[in-house]
Amino acid sequence: MFQAFAILKRLPIGLGLGVGVLTVLVDSVVASVHAFRVFVEEGLKVLDRLEEVSGLTVVPILFGTSRYINARAVDSVYAVLRGFSPVDRLGIVLFSEGGDINEAYLLATYLQGLARERLVVYVPRYAKSAATLLALAGDEIVMLPVAELGPVDPVIYDPRTERYVPLQSILEILNLLSRGEISRDVVNAILERLPVIELGDYKRAVEHNAELCAKVLASRMMRGEPERAREVAERLVSFKQHSAAITIGNSKEMGLRAREAEGEEAECLWRLHELWVENVVELETLQPPEAVEPVEFRFGRGIVLTAVAREVIEGVRKA
């Protein structure tokens, strides 16, 4: 039977969710938050059933809407999985809106090393941006009909909003400035928040992202087909909109090994998605950003990375 415990990370005052900080292990956060308890209790049943119907050892890696793939997240995932011995057939269940492409590459190569024969990445609903790179780590991507991947073009982390901003969007704003269609004050306000050096490095950033995608693809899904891996990678970084949805059909058309989940496999993925939204995502999004702290807890063999009201964390620490 799966077990659950929590990883709480104490933030320095005034610093956001992207900052690297001390990790504190606390067992009681799931018991302290009713929604987390429901998610774990019901979700573990779903994971057990998914393992039965798929024949895979299933590891969920689930990022809340305010949590991103970054160095700290990779540390946390590794802390949970470092005692996990490689298995013949591994399934990763992935929810994520993306993050840092280089950290996603590190995590993708690490996950590839945990599967001796077959690695399947399940995407019940979304694995966008850098999370798409994670999905490429598999021999196969299995998606629900409403699931989506996303373009892997460059992004910049904005520490004020604690979100990743598509680099192309910033360049388009600068282009509007050059044509006199936007005020210099607006552009100056943007440049104060973002590293200017990265704005001038866009072409190399696109090439870098394509290289990482191609390396991950050539390691498993397109092993022995480096040219095909490069072609697919170049398509993934060439979309007009960073928010574009890449469907199952789109994925197949561009050459990815993707299929639609079927039967009980699909039922398990959809039920897990429902539990995730009702008990984790909604709880996270109901709180104002300034009132939350990050919280992470083991879920089955994997991990949930989310955020919860600060008073909940303080209560757990005092208990």
GUTOR-159637 format. One record per residue (C-alpha): residue number from 1; residue in one letter; x, y, z. Coordinates in pm, 1 decimal, always signed. Layout:
<rs>
<r k="NUM" r="A" east="X" north="Y" up="Z"/>
...
</rs>
This chain:
<rs>
<r k="1" r="M" east="+0.0" north="+0.0" up="+0.0"/>
<r k="2" r="F" east="+123.4" north="+348.9" up="-83.6"/>
<r k="3" r="Q" east="+207.0" north="+592.6" up="+196.5"/>
<r k="4" r="A" east="+201.4" north="+971.5" up="+222.7"/>
<r k="5" r="F" east="+419.0" north="+1226.2" up="+397.7"/>
<r k="6" r="A" east="+487.8" north="+1592.1" up="+338.7"/>
<r k="7" r="I" east="+779.4" north="+1812.5" up="+248.3"/>
<r k="8" r="L" east="+738.2" north="+2168.1" up="+370.4"/>
<r k="9" r="K" east="+976.9" north="+2436.3" up="+254.7"/>
<r k="10" r="R" east="+1023.5" north="+2744.4" up="+469.4"/>
<r k="11" r="L" east="+1051.1" north="+3063.2" up="+266.6"/>
<r k="12" r="P" east="+1255.1" north="+3365.3" up="+371.1"/>
<r k="13" r="I" east="+1022.5" north="+3661.1" up="+439.4"/>
<r k="14" r="G" east="+938.3" north="+3848.7" up="+120.7"/>
<r k="15" r="L" east="+1066.1" north="+3581.5" up="-116.2"/>
<r k="16" r="G" east="+850.9" north="+3382.5" up="-354.5"/>
<r k="17" r="L" east="+793.8" north="+3022.3" up="-455.6"/>
<r k="18" r="G" east="+1087.7" north="+3014.3" up="-693.5"/>
<r k="19" r="V" east="+1354.4" north="+3063.6" up="-424.0"/>
<r k="20" r="G" east="+1575.5" north="+2777.2" up="-308.6"/>
<r k="21" r="V" east="+1529.3" north="+2724.2" up="+64.5"/>
<r k="22" r="L" east="+1571.0" north="+2476.8" up="+347.2"/>
<r k="23" r="T" east="+1363.3" north="+2159.9" up="+326.4"/>
<r k="24" r="V" east="+1172.1" north="+2044.1" up="+633.2"/>
<r k="25" r="L" east="+998.9" north="+1703.9" up="+646.9"/>
<r k="26" r="V" east="+659.5" north="+1698.1" up="+819.8"/>
<r k="27" r="D" east="+429.9" north="+1394.1" up="+820.6"/>
<r k="28" r="S" east="+109.2" north="+1561.6" up="+931.2"/>
<r k="29" r="V" east="+20.8" north="+1808.0" up="+654.1"/>
<r k="30" r="V" east="-200.8" north="+1560.8" up="+465.6"/>
<r k="31" r="A" east="-391.2" north="+1482.6" up="+784.1"/>
<r k="32" r="S" east="-420.2" north="+1855.6" up="+859.4"/>
<r k="33" r="V" east="-577.0" north="+1950.7" up="+524.2"/>
<r k="34" r="H" east="-902.4" north="+1769.8" up="+451.7"/>
<r k="35" r="A" east="-877.0" north="+1818.5" up="+73.9"/>
<r k="36" r="F" east="-526.8" north="+1669.9" up="+70.2"/>
<r k="37" r="R" east="-646.9" north="+1375.7" up="+275.7"/>
<r k="38" r="V" east="-932.4" north="+1306.4" up="+34.1"/>
<r k="39" r="F" east="-697.4" north="+1335.6" up="-263.5"/>
<r k="40" r="V" east="-444.8" north="+1093.5" up="-116.3"/>
<r k="41" r="E" east="-696.4" north="+837.8" up="+9.1"/>
<r k="42" r="E" east="-899.2" north="+827.7" up="-313.1"/>
<r k="43" r="G" east="-606.5" north="+889.3" up="-545.3"/>
<r k="44" r="L" east="-406.8" north="+596.1" up="-410.8"/>
<r k="45" r="K" east="-692.0" north="+364.9" up="-507.0"/>
<r k="46" r="V" east="-675.5" north="+504.5" up="-860.4"/>
<r k="47" r="L" east="-298.2" north="+457.8" up="-879.3"/>
<r k="48" r="D" east="-331.1" north="+97.9" up="-758.2"/>
<r k="49" r="R" east="-588.4" north="+26.9" up="-1030.0"/>
<r k="50" r="L" east="-381.2" north="+202.5" up="-1298.6"/>
<r k="51" r="E" east="-86.1" north="-21.8" up="-1213.0"/>
<r k="52" r="E" east="-308.7" north="-328.6" up="-1243.3"/>
<r k="53" r="V" east="-450.4" north="-237.4" up="-1584.8"/>
<r k="54" r="S" east="-127.4" north="-103.2" up="-1734.1"/>
<r k="55" r="G" east="+128.5" north="-346.3" up="-1595.2"/>
<r k="56" r="L" east="+349.3" north="-46.6" up="-1512.4"/>
<r k="57" r="T" east="+505.6" north="+77.2" up="-1191.4"/>
<r k="58" r="V" east="+334.1" north="+417.7" up="-1166.7"/>
<r k="59" r="V" east="+501.6" north="+732.3" up="-1031.7"/>
<r k="60" r="P" east="+292.1" north="+1054.7" up="-1022.0"/>
<r k="61" r="I" east="+470.8" north="+1389.6" up="-1052.3"/>
<r k="62" r="L" east="+205.3" north="+1657.6" up="-1005.8"/>
<r k="63" r="F" east="+268.6" north="+2033.7" up="-1009.7"/>
<r k="64" r="G" east="+3.0" north="+2277.0" up="-887.6"/>
<r k="65" r="T" east="-76.6" north="+2588.6" up="-1088.1"/>
<r k="66" r="S" east="+162.6" north="+2808.3" up="-887.3"/>
<r k="67" r="R" east="+447.9" north="+2556.6" up="-889.3"/>
<r k="68" r="Y" east="+697.4" north="+2518.4" up="-1170.0"/>
<r k="69" r="I" east="+976.4" north="+2290.6" up="-1279.5"/>
<r k="70" r="N" east="+1282.4" north="+2460.7" up="-1131.0"/>
<r k="71" r="A" east="+1595.2" north="+2363.2" up="-939.4"/>
<r k="72" r="R" east="+1407.6" north="+2337.1" up="-612.9"/>
<r k="73" r="A" east="+1137.4" north="+2118.4" up="-761.2"/>
<r k="74" r="V" east="+1394.9" north="+1887.8" up="-917.0"/>
<r k="75" r="D" east="+1566.0" north="+1858.1" up="-577.4"/>
<r k="76" r="S" east="+1232.4" north="+1761.4" up="-421.1"/>
<r k="77" r="V" east="+1147.2" north="+1504.7" up="-687.8"/>
<r k="78" r="Y" east="+1492.3" north="+1352.5" up="-654.0"/>
<r k="79" r="A" east="+1464.0" north="+1346.6" up="-274.3"/>
<r k="80" r="V" east="+1148.3" north="+1136.2" up="-309.8"/>
<r k="81" r="L" east="+1275.0" north="+910.2" up="-590.7"/>
<r k="82" r="R" east="+1640.7" north="+864.1" up="-496.3"/>
<r k="83" r="G" east="+1565.5" north="+538.2" up="-316.8"/>
<r k="84" r="F" east="+1361.3" north="+413.3" up="-613.8"/>
<r k="85" r="S" east="+1539.0" north="+127.0" up="-794.4"/>
<r k="86" r="P" east="+1507.9" north="+107.6" up="-1174.8"/>
<r k="87" r="V" east="+1216.9" north="-107.1" up="-1293.3"/>
<r k="88" r="D" east="+1142.1" north="-279.2" up="-1622.7"/>
<r k="89" r="R" east="+820.8" north="-88.4" up="-1700.0"/>
<r k="90" r="L" east="+765.9" north="+260.4" up="-1559.2"/>
<r k="91" r="G" east="+469.4" north="+494.7" up="-1593.6"/>
<r k="92" r="I" east="+491.5" north="+865.3" up="-1504.8"/>
<r k="93" r="V" east="+167.1" north="+1057.3" up="-1447.0"/>
<r k="94" r="L" east="+239.2" north="+1422.8" up="-1520.3"/>
<r k="95" r="F" east="+52.1" north="+1746.3" up="-1446.0"/>
<r k="96" r="S" east="+254.5" north="+2064.7" up="-1504.3"/>
<r k="97" r="E" east="+237.1" north="+2403.0" up="-1674.0"/>
<r k="98" r="G" east="+613.8" north="+2403.6" up="-1731.4"/>
<r k="99" r="G" east="+908.3" north="+2597.6" up="-1596.4"/>
<r k="100" r="D" east="+1283.4" north="+2595.5" up="-1652.5"/>
<r k="101" r="I" east="+1385.4" north="+2398.7" up="-1962.4"/>
<r k="102" r="N" east="+1729.4" north="+2305.3" up="-1828.7"/>
<r k="103" r="E" east="+1588.0" north="+2166.1" up="-1504.4"/>
<r k="104" r="A" east="+1324.1" north="+1977.5" up="-1703.7"/>
<r k="105" r="Y" east="+1603.5" north="+1825.2" up="-1912.7"/>
<r k="106" r="L" east="+1785.3" north="+1709.1" up="-1598.7"/>
<r k="107" r="L" east="+1467.2" north="+1551.7" up="-1464.6"/>
<r k="108" r="A" east="+1383.6" north="+1392.2" up="-1802.2"/>
<r k="109" r="T" east="+1722.0" north="+1221.1" up="-1829.8"/>
<r k="110" r="Y" east="+1697.7" north="+1106.1" up="-1467.8"/>
<r k="111" r="L" east="+1353.2" north="+951.5" up="-1525.7"/>
<r k="112" r="Q" east="+1475.1" north="+779.7" up="-1839.9"/>
<r k="113" r="G" east="+1737.8" north="+605.4" up="-1631.2"/>
<r k="114" r="L" east="+1471.9" north="+459.5" up="-1399.3"/>
<r k="115" r="A" east="+1308.7" north="+248.6" up="-1673.2"/>
<r k="116" r="R" east="+1503.4" north="-48.9" up="-1806.9"/>
<r k="117" r="E" east="+1262.3" north="-156.9" up="-2081.6"/>
<r k="118" r="R" east="+970.7" north="+82.9" up="-2122.3"/>
<r k="119" r="L" east="+881.0" north="+431.7" up="-2004.8"/>
<r k="120" r="V" east="+526.7" north="+562.4" up="-2053.9"/>
<r k="121" r="V" east="+431.1" north="+921.9" up="-1971.9"/>
<r k="122" r="Y" east="+63.0" north="+974.3" up="-1892.6"/>
<r k="123" r="V" east="-81.3" north="+1320.8" up="-1954.1"/>
<r k="124" r="P" east="-439.5" north="+1326.4" up="-1821.8"/>
<r k="125" r="R" east="-491.1" north="+1695.0" up="-1898.7"/>
<r k="126" r="Y" east="-181.1" north="+1912.7" up="-1956.7"/>
<r k="127" r="A" east="+197.2" north="+1904.6" up="-1970.3"/>
<r k="128" r="K" east="+290.0" north="+2241.9" up="-2115.3"/>
<r k="129" r="S" east="+613.8" north="+2416.2" up="-2209.8"/>
<r k="130" r="A" east="+908.8" north="+2260.1" up="-2022.2"/>
<r k="131" r="A" east="+674.3" north="+1983.6" up="-1903.3"/>
<r k="132" r="T" east="+636.0" north="+1881.7" up="-2267.9"/>
<r k="133" r="L" east="+1009.6" north="+1812.1" up="-2264.9"/>
<r k="134" r="L" east="+945.4" north="+1580.1" up="-1968.3"/>
<r k="135" r="A" east="+674.2" north="+1402.5" up="-2166.6"/>
<r k="136" r="L" east="+921.4" north="+1349.5" up="-2452.6"/>
<r k="137" r="A" east="+1132.6" north="+1137.8" up="-2216.1"/>
<r k="138" r="G" east="+898.4" north="+843.0" up="-2260.9"/>
<r k="139" r="D" east="+891.4" north="+568.7" up="-2520.3"/>
<r k="140" r="E" east="+525.3" north="+663.4" up="-2553.8"/>
<r k="141" r="I" east="+295.1" north="+945.8" up="-2444.1"/>
<r k="142" r="V" east="-57.0" north="+843.1" up="-2341.7"/>
<r k="143" r="M" east="-317.0" north="+1121.5" up="-2334.2"/>
<r k="144" r="L" east="-685.7" north="+1168.6" up="-2268.7"/>
<r k="145" r="P" east="-880.9" north="+1322.3" up="-2560.3"/>
<r k="146" r="V" east="-875.9" north="+1664.1" up="-2387.6"/>
<r k="147" r="A" east="-508.0" north="+1648.4" up="-2290.6"/>
<r k="148" r="E" east="-251.2" north="+1884.0" up="-2437.4"/>
<r k="149" r="L" east="+119.7" north="+1932.3" up="-2471.2"/>
<r k="150" r="G" east="+264.9" north="+2272.5" up="-2554.1"/>
<r k="151" r="P" east="+539.6" north="+2450.3" up="-2750.1"/>
<r k="152" r="V" east="+887.8" north="+2444.4" up="-2598.9"/>
<r k="153" r="D" east="+999.9" north="+2791.5" up="-2706.6"/>
<r k="154" r="P" east="+1209.9" north="+2998.7" up="-2460.5"/>
<r k="155" r="V" east="+1062.1" north="+3160.1" up="-2147.1"/>
<r k="156" r="I" east="+1198.5" north="+3397.7" up="-1881.8"/>
<r k="157" r="Y" east="+1119.3" north="+3375.8" up="-1512.4"/>
<r k="158" r="D" east="+963.9" north="+3695.6" up="-1373.2"/>
<r k="159" r="P" east="+1044.8" north="+3706.2" up="-999.2"/>
<r k="160" r="R" east="+776.3" north="+3966.4" up="-928.4"/>
<r k="161" r="T" east="+486.3" north="+3760.8" up="-1059.3"/>
<r k="162" r="E" east="+664.6" north="+3429.6" up="-994.4"/>
<r k="163" r="R" east="+564.2" north="+3314.4" up="-1341.2"/>
<r k="164" r="Y" east="+740.9" north="+3225.6" up="-1662.8"/>
<r k="165" r="V" east="+690.8" north="+3472.0" up="-1949.5"/>
<r k="166" r="P" east="+734.3" north="+3367.3" up="-2315.8"/>
<r k="167" r="L" east="+1044.1" north="+3541.3" up="-2449.7"/>
<r k="168" r="Q" east="+880.1" north="+3589.4" up="-2788.6"/>
<r k="169" r="S" east="+604.9" north="+3799.5" up="-2626.0"/>
<r k="170" r="I" east="+863.2" north="+4040.5" up="-2483.7"/>
<r k="171" r="L" east="+1036.0" north="+4071.7" up="-2819.7"/>
<r k="172" r="E" east="+703.5" north="+4150.8" up="-2985.0"/>
<r k="173" r="I" east="+649.4" north="+4431.6" up="-2733.1"/>
<r k="174" r="L" east="+991.3" north="+4573.2" up="-2820.4"/>
<r k="175" r="N" east="+899.3" north="+4552.9" up="-3186.0"/>
<r k="176" r="L" east="+586.0" north="+4757.8" up="-3115.3"/>
<r k="177" r="L" east="+806.8" north="+5014.9" up="-2942.8"/>
<r k="178" r="S" east="+1031.6" north="+5041.2" up="-3246.9"/>
<r k="179" r="R" east="+723.5" north="+5122.9" up="-3455.3"/>
<r k="180" r="G" east="+603.4" north="+5378.4" up="-3200.1"/>
<r k="181" r="E" east="+296.1" north="+5173.8" up="-3106.8"/>
<r k="182" r="I" east="+372.9" north="+5147.6" up="-2735.1"/>
<r k="183" r="S" east="+513.7" north="+5393.4" up="-2483.4"/>
<r k="184" r="R" east="+874.8" north="+5375.8" up="-2369.9"/>
<r k="185" r="D" east="+758.7" north="+5389.3" up="-2007.3"/>
<r k="186" r="V" east="+576.4" north="+5059.7" up="-2050.7"/>
<r k="187" r="V" east="+881.2" north="+4895.2" up="-2206.6"/>
<r k="188" r="N" east="+1112.3" north="+5032.1" up="-1935.4"/>
<r k="189" r="A" east="+883.7" north="+4884.4" up="-1671.4"/>
<r k="190" r="I" east="+912.6" north="+4546.3" up="-1843.0"/>
<r k="191" r="L" east="+1288.6" north="+4561.4" up="-1883.4"/>
<r k="192" r="E" east="+1332.3" north="+4645.3" up="-1515.3"/>
<r k="193" r="R" east="+1180.6" north="+4306.3" up="-1433.5"/>
<r k="194" r="L" east="+1351.3" north="+4091.1" up="-1694.5"/>
<r k="195" r="P" east="+1716.5" north="+4014.1" up="-1777.4"/>
<r k="196" r="V" east="+1795.9" north="+4215.5" up="-2091.7"/>
<r k="197" r="I" east="+2081.8" north="+3983.6" up="-2186.4"/>
<r k="198" r="E" east="+1834.3" north="+3700.6" up="-2244.2"/>
<r k="199" r="L" east="+1622.9" north="+3917.6" up="-2472.8"/>
<r k="200" r="G" east="+1916.5" north="+3953.1" up="-2709.2"/>
<r k="201" r="D" east="+1986.8" north="+3580.6" up="-2700.7"/>
<r k="202" r="Y" east="+1656.3" north="+3461.9" up="-2842.8"/>
<r k="203" r="K" east="+1787.6" north="+3276.8" up="-3149.5"/>
<r k="204" r="R" east="+2040.8" north="+3080.4" up="-2947.8"/>
<r k="205" r="A" east="+1778.7" north="+3011.8" up="-2679.7"/>
<r k="206" r="V" east="+1548.2" north="+2859.5" up="-2943.5"/>
<r k="207" r="E" east="+1834.8" north="+2648.1" up="-3077.4"/>
<r k="208" r="H" east="+1924.1" north="+2539.0" up="-2724.2"/>
<r k="209" r="N" east="+1567.1" north="+2429.2" up="-2647.8"/>
<r k="210" r="A" east="+1553.4" north="+2236.1" up="-2975.8"/>
<r k="211" r="E" east="+1881.1" north="+2062.8" up="-2891.9"/>
<r k="212" r="L" east="+1751.8" north="+1952.9" up="-2552.2"/>
<r k="213" r="C" east="+1427.9" north="+1818.8" up="-2701.7"/>
<r k="214" r="A" east="+1622.6" north="+1631.6" up="-2969.7"/>
<r k="215" r="K" east="+1856.8" north="+1475.4" up="-2711.4"/>
<r k="216" r="V" east="+1567.9" north="+1352.8" up="-2497.2"/>
<r k="217" r="L" east="+1382.1" north="+1212.8" up="-2799.9"/>
<r k="218" r="A" east="+1692.3" north="+1040.1" up="-2936.1"/>
<r k="219" r="S" east="+1750.4" north="+869.8" up="-2601.3"/>
<r k="220" r="R" east="+1429.0" north="+662.3" up="-2611.9"/>
<r k="221" r="M" east="+1128.9" north="+748.0" up="-2830.6"/>
<r k="222" r="M" east="+1344.0" north="+806.0" up="-3139.6"/>
<r k="223" r="R" east="+1652.6" north="+604.4" up="-3049.6"/>
<r k="224" r="G" east="+1867.3" north="+552.9" up="-3357.3"/>
<r k="225" r="E" east="+1680.1" north="+829.3" up="-3546.4"/>
<r k="226" r="P" east="+1872.8" north="+1151.2" up="-3467.1"/>
<r k="227" r="E" east="+1754.9" north="+1335.0" up="-3778.9"/>
<r k="228" r="R" east="+1390.9" north="+1259.7" up="-3704.7"/>
<r k="229" r="A" east="+1442.1" north="+1369.4" up="-3343.1"/>
<r k="230" r="R" east="+1587.8" north="+1701.9" up="-3462.7"/>
<r k="231" r="E" east="+1300.4" north="+1759.6" up="-3704.2"/>
<r k="232" r="V" east="+1037.4" north="+1702.8" up="-3435.4"/>
<r k="233" r="A" east="+1231.1" north="+1918.9" up="-3187.6"/>
<r k="234" r="E" east="+1246.3" north="+2207.5" up="-3433.7"/>
<r k="235" r="R" east="+870.6" north="+2189.8" up="-3481.3"/>
<r k="236" r="L" east="+815.8" north="+2200.8" up="-3105.4"/>
<r k="237" r="V" east="+1003.2" north="+2532.2" up="-3074.5"/>
<r k="238" r="S" east="+846.2" north="+2695.6" up="-3383.5"/>
<r k="239" r="F" east="+483.9" north="+2762.2" up="-3283.5"/>
<r k="240" r="K" east="+343.8" north="+3114.5" up="-3315.6"/>
<r k="241" r="Q" east="+184.4" north="+3106.3" up="-2969.0"/>
<r k="242" r="H" east="+347.6" north="+2974.3" up="-2652.7"/>
<r k="243" r="S" east="+1.5" north="+2881.8" up="-2520.9"/>
<r k="244" r="A" east="-86.0" north="+2672.0" up="-2828.1"/>
<r k="245" r="A" east="-245.4" north="+2335.9" up="-2751.3"/>
<r k="246" r="I" east="-72.7" north="+2033.5" up="-2903.3"/>
<r k="247" r="T" east="-338.0" north="+1760.4" up="-2913.9"/>
<r k="248" r="I" east="-299.2" north="+1385.7" up="-2955.1"/>
<r k="249" r="G" east="-360.0" north="+1429.1" up="-3326.3"/>
<r k="250" r="N" east="-104.9" north="+1709.6" up="-3351.3"/>
<r k="251" r="S" east="+146.0" north="+1499.1" up="-3159.9"/>
<r k="252" r="K" east="+106.1" north="+1205.3" up="-3395.4"/>
<r k="253" r="E" east="+119.4" north="+1428.3" up="-3701.8"/>
<r k="254" r="M" east="+453.5" north="+1577.9" up="-3599.0"/>
<r k="255" r="G" east="+596.8" north="+1230.4" up="-3539.1"/>
<r k="256" r="L" east="+563.2" north="+1169.1" up="-3165.1"/>
<r k="257" r="R" east="+460.0" north="+826.8" up="-3037.7"/>
<r k="258" r="A" east="+136.1" north="+929.7" up="-2872.9"/>
<r k="259" r="R" east="-190.5" north="+746.8" up="-2827.7"/>
<r k="260" r="E" east="-526.8" north="+802.5" up="-2664.3"/>
<r k="261" r="A" east="-586.8" north="+627.3" up="-2332.4"/>
<r k="262" r="E" east="-853.7" north="+360.6" up="-2357.4"/>
<r k="263" r="G" east="-1086.4" north="+160.3" up="-2133.1"/>
<r k="264" r="E" east="-1001.3" north="+141.0" up="-1764.1"/>
<r k="265" r="E" east="-672.6" north="+316.7" up="-1826.0"/>
<r k="266" r="A" east="-866.3" north="+623.4" up="-1944.2"/>
<r k="267" r="E" east="-1110.9" north="+596.2" up="-1654.6"/>
<r k="268" r="C" east="-822.9" north="+595.8" up="-1405.7"/>
<r k="269" r="L" east="-659.9" north="+901.7" up="-1563.0"/>
<r k="270" r="W" east="-983.2" north="+1098.6" up="-1572.2"/>
<r k="271" r="R" east="-1071.1" north="+1010.7" up="-1212.5"/>
<r k="272" r="L" east="-724.1" north="+1116.7" up="-1100.8"/>
<r k="273" r="H" east="-768.6" north="+1445.7" up="-1286.8"/>
<r k="274" r="E" east="-1104.8" north="+1506.5" up="-1117.0"/>
<r k="275" r="L" east="-955.8" north="+1440.4" up="-773.5"/>
<r k="276" r="W" east="-657.7" north="+1663.6" up="-853.7"/>
<r k="277" r="V" east="-870.1" north="+1960.7" up="-959.6"/>
<r k="278" r="E" east="-1132.4" north="+1927.2" up="-683.9"/>
<r k="279" r="N" east="-892.8" north="+1878.0" up="-394.2"/>
<r k="280" r="V" east="-559.2" north="+2035.5" up="-485.4"/>
<r k="281" r="V" east="-589.6" north="+2285.2" up="-771.3"/>
<r k="282" r="E" east="-906.4" north="+2451.4" up="-640.6"/>
<r k="283" r="L" east="-763.0" north="+2480.8" up="-290.6"/>
<r k="284" r="E" east="-446.0" north="+2636.4" up="-429.3"/>
<r k="285" r="T" east="-618.6" north="+2886.6" up="-657.9"/>
<r k="286" r="L" east="-865.6" north="+3003.4" up="-391.8"/>
<r k="287" r="Q" east="-580.2" north="+3154.7" up="-188.9"/>
<r k="288" r="P" east="-421.7" north="+3492.8" up="-274.6"/>
<r k="289" r="P" east="-55.6" north="+3438.9" up="-376.6"/>
<r k="290" r="E" east="+77.9" north="+3647.9" up="-87.8"/>
<r k="291" r="A" east="-104.8" north="+3429.0" up="+166.6"/>
<r k="292" r="V" east="+39.5" north="+3090.4" up="+71.1"/>
<r k="293" r="E" east="+352.4" north="+2888.0" up="+124.7"/>
<r k="294" r="P" east="+468.8" north="+2595.2" up="-88.1"/>
<r k="295" r="V" east="+394.6" north="+2247.8" up="+35.6"/>
<r k="296" r="E" east="+497.6" north="+1915.0" up="-106.5"/>
<r k="297" r="F" east="+386.7" north="+1569.5" up="-7.3"/>
<r k="298" r="R" east="+458.6" north="+1219.4" up="-121.7"/>
<r k="299" r="F" east="+175.8" north="+1066.6" up="-320.4"/>
<r k="300" r="G" east="+219.2" north="+696.9" up="-384.9"/>
<r k="301" r="R" east="+568.9" north="+650.9" up="-525.5"/>
<r k="302" r="G" east="+575.9" north="+1011.5" up="-644.4"/>
<r k="303" r="I" east="+511.3" north="+1365.0" up="-529.2"/>
<r k="304" r="V" east="+264.5" north="+1654.3" up="-526.6"/>
<r k="305" r="L" east="+403.8" north="+2009.0" up="-540.2"/>
<r k="306" r="T" east="+145.1" north="+2273.4" up="-452.1"/>
<r k="307" r="A" east="+83.0" north="+2567.3" up="-215.2"/>
<r k="308" r="V" east="-143.4" north="+2614.4" up="+84.6"/>
<r k="309" r="A" east="-249.7" north="+2893.7" up="+319.9"/>
<r k="310" r="R" east="+30.3" north="+3009.6" up="+548.5"/>
<r k="311" r="E" east="-177.7" north="+2955.8" up="+862.9"/>
<r k="312" r="V" east="-210.7" north="+2587.8" up="+774.0"/>
<r k="313" r="I" east="+166.1" north="+2555.1" up="+752.3"/>
<r k="314" r="E" east="+212.6" north="+2741.2" up="+1080.5"/>
<r k="315" r="G" east="-38.1" north="+2508.8" up="+1248.3"/>
<r k="316" r="V" east="+144.5" north="+2203.0" up="+1121.2"/>
<r k="317" r="R" east="+477.5" north="+2335.8" up="+1244.5"/>
<r k="318" r="K" east="+337.6" north="+2402.1" up="+1591.6"/>
<r k="319" r="A" east="+173.3" north="+2059.4" up="+1618.9"/>
</rs>
